Amino acid sequence: MRKLKEYLNRPTYAVDRPWTLVLLNATAVGLILAIFEPFHYRLNSLMQFWVLWAFIGLAFTLSILSFIVAPKIFKRFYDPDQWTIGKNIVHCFCFLLVMGICTFIYDRYFLIKAKFWNDWNTDSFYVILSIDMLAAFTIGIIPLLFGLFIVENNALKRNLLEAQKLNKLLSERTRQEEEETTKTITLSGDTKDAISLPPESILYMEASGNYVDICYKEDNKEKHKLLRSTIKQMEEVMLPHNNFIRCHRAYIVNINHIRNISGNAQGYRLSLTGATEEIPVSRTYLKDLKGLKDILS
């Protein structure tokens, strides 16, 4: 059970180009119905041709609601930085469930023209409901999974290419040193606890509950200091230092220590010289790579 929970909470790719998925879903549903004619559907008359377009329109509309409208309304649930395998499964299941219900309503009350909900206790009601739900899940799952694979694969290729470009800029970049290497900065929180150290020795800062973990290098060793503060407060303190950027809701990183940028379907990760942990790059703070490119160039 614990392994299942860990698997469901594992971060995964969040769709960043929903219109591509919308078009793929609608197109694939139309092709499957037209070519394979499943569940007794037959494209053998003008009426069935319009029925086909109705199902395409239904898939198109529900895909828009599911992949474009819903993420704008339920922003917390669809936060791309917090998107997990479990959330993805719930999202896909709900999409197919609503697709099945809408297919049933269209089939039962627009095609067969049954009296709305007056026949809910008849056998035909549940037979058609079962068939339409089965059709939605068996037909809809194919374009949905195929579309997710295509969009994720394209994101992987795009992020790998951009990571290569960034690494090239990184290798060509002249290291930005502080004006005074001996100058120190004092970081403090909501208590009397504080730490003074050269800004250049700081590798990154990470939010950890009500604390911020300051990761820095001293005597060529990675060290950590917890301060009771927020990452927002630390961001304001580091504003005068151009080599510190907020790359994630929980991270501030010193770009002078970036040695490699890797890309995957979820986004980007930064490897820092002297740090054991890789730092994630959030789309919330770097929606495109232009900001990071400007800093590195």
ZINOR-V869229 format. One record per residue. SS is DSSP state (hx for helix, st for strand, lp for the rest). OMEGA is omega in whole degrees, -180 to 180 (* if undefined). D_LAST is the distance of its C-alpha to the last C-alpha in Angstrom with 2 decimals. Layout:
# ZINOR-V869229
ss: (SS;SS)
omega: (OMEGA;OMEGA)
d_last: (D_LAST;D_LAST)
This chain:
# ZINOR-V869229
ss: (lp;hx;hx;hx;hx;hx;hx;hx;lp;lp;st;lp;lp;lp;lp;lp;lp;hx;hx;hx;hx;hx;hx;hx;hx;hx;hx;hx;hx;hx;hx;hx;hx;hx;hx;hx;lp;lp;lp;lp;lp;lp;lp;lp;lp;hx;hx;hx;hx;hx;hx;hx;hx;hx;hx;hx;hx;hx;hx;hx;hx;hx;hx;hx;hx;hx;hx;hx;hx;hx;hx;hx;hx;lp;lp;lp;lp;lp;lp;hx;hx;hx;lp;st;hx;hx;hx;hx;hx;hx;hx;hx;hx;hx;hx;hx;hx;hx;hx;hx;hx;hx;hx;hx;hx;hx;hx;hx;hx;hx;hx;lp;lp;lp;lp;lp;lp;lp;lp;lp;lp;lp;hx;hx;hx;hx;hx;hx;hx;hx;hx;hx;hx;hx;hx;hx;hx;hx;hx;hx;hx;hx;hx;hx;hx;hx;hx;hx;hx;hx;hx;hx;hx;hx;hx;hx;hx;hx;hx;hx;hx;hx;hx;hx;hx;hx;hx;hx;hx;hx;hx;hx;lp;lp;lp;lp;lp;lp;lp;lp;lp;lp;lp;lp;st;st;st;st;lp;lp;lp;lp;lp;st;st;st;st;lp;hx;hx;hx;st;st;st;st;st;st;st;lp;lp;st;st;st;st;st;st;st;st;lp;lp;st;st;st;st;st;st;st;lp;lp;lp;hx;hx;hx;hx;hx;hx;hx;lp;lp;lp;lp;lp;lp;st;st;st;st;st;lp;lp;st;st;st;st;hx;hx;hx;st;st;st;st;st;st;st;lp;lp;st;st;st;st;st;st;lp;lp;lp;lp;lp;lp;st;st;st;lp;lp;lp;lp;lp;lp;lp;lp;hx;hx;hx;hx;hx;hx;hx;lp)
omega: (180;179;177;179;178;179;-179;180;-179;179;177;-175;173;-175;179;177;-173;-179;176;180;178;-179;178;179;-177;-180;-178;177;178;-180;180;180;-177;-174;-173;179;-177;175;175;175;180;179;-173;179;179;178;179;176;179;174;178;-180;176;178;176;178;178;178;180;-178;-179;176;177;-180;-175;-172;-180;-176;-177;178;178;-179;-178;-174;-178;-180;-175;178;-177;179;180;-177;-176;177;179;178;-180;178;179;-180;-179;179;179;178;-179;178;178;177;179;180;180;177;178;180;179;-178;-173;-169;175;179;179;178;174;178;-170;175;177;-176;-174;-179;179;-180;-177;179;-177;177;-179;178;-180;-179;-179;177;178;179;-179;-177;-178;179;-175;-177;-178;179;-179;180;179;179;178;179;-179;-178;180;179;177;178;178;179;-179;-179;177;179;180;178;177;179;180;178;176;176;-179;-179;-178;-174;174;-177;180;180;175;-179;178;-176;-180;-179;179;178;180;178;-180;180;-179;177;179;-178;-179;177;177;-179;177;180;-177;180;180;179;178;174;-177;175;-180;-176;179;-177;172;179;178;178;-177;-179;178;-176;179;177;177;180;-178;177;178;176;177;-175;175;179;178;178;180;178;179;178;-175;-179;180;-177;-172;-176;176;-180;173;-177;-176;179;-177;-173;165;-174;174;-174;177;-179;179;178;179;176;180;-179;172;-176;-180;-178;-174;176;-177;173;-176;176;178;180;-180;-176;173;-176;178;175;-175;176;178;-177;176;-176;168;-174;-175;-180;180;178;179;-180;-176;-176;*)
d_last: (47.91;45.19;43.37;43.66;42.24;39.29;38.69;38.90;36.47;33.87;30.55;30.20;28.30;28.59;28.80;25.80;27.33;30.93;32.11;31.73;33.98;36.40;36.92;37.29;39.87;41.94;41.90;42.80;45.64;47.08;46.96;48.56;51.36;51.98;51.96;53.43;55.55;55.67;58.01;60.70;58.42;59.53;57.89;61.28;61.76;60.13;60.42;58.47;55.82;55.28;55.39;52.56;50.43;51.33;49.98;46.77;46.45;47.20;44.50;42.00;42.97;42.98;39.61;38.16;39.90;38.80;35.14;34.15;36.69;37.42;33.81;33.59;36.91;36.71;33.13;33.92;35.44;32.76;29.80;27.36;26.25;29.96;31.06;33.45;35.78;38.70;37.30;36.53;40.14;41.57;39.55;40.65;44.23;44.49;43.16;45.81;48.48;47.97;47.87;51.22;52.79;51.75;52.99;56.28;56.73;56.11;58.34;61.14;61.39;60.17;61.35;64.37;64.96;66.29;67.16;64.18;64.50;68.30;68.35;66.15;69.09;69.90;69.10;67.38;64.89;63.62;63.88;61.65;59.27;59.00;58.51;55.80;53.93;54.21;53.02;49.98;48.94;49.76;48.43;45.55;44.14;43.51;41.08;39.54;38.70;37.78;35.47;33.79;33.36;31.86;29.40;28.42;28.09;25.84;23.64;23.56;22.56;19.86;18.39;18.70;16.91;13.96;14.02;14.00;10.91;9.11;10.90;9.87;6.11;7.84;10.14;8.14;6.23;8.70;10.61;11.08;14.84;17.28;19.06;22.25;22.22;25.83;25.36;26.27;26.05;29.03;28.70;31.89;33.28;36.47;38.60;39.08;36.99;33.76;31.45;29.87;27.07;23.94;20.92;19.03;21.86;21.34;19.96;20.51;23.13;25.28;27.90;31.28;34.10;34.90;32.79;29.21;28.62;26.50;25.29;24.62;25.08;28.05;29.70;27.34;28.80;27.48;29.39;29.83;31.21;32.52;32.66;34.56;31.95;29.76;26.10;25.94;27.39;24.93;22.01;23.58;24.08;20.46;19.16;19.00;16.60;13.02;12.15;14.79;14.50;17.44;16.85;20.58;23.80;24.75;21.60;19.20;16.79;15.15;11.67;12.30;15.04;13.52;14.73;15.00;14.58;17.74;18.85;22.41;24.50;24.14;20.34;17.97;18.61;16.66;18.23;17.99;19.20;22.69;23.17;25.64;24.66;21.96;20.27;20.50;17.96;20.08;20.05;21.59;18.46;15.87;18.00;15.34;11.91;10.29;10.10;8.53;5.91;5.30;5.64;3.78;0.00)
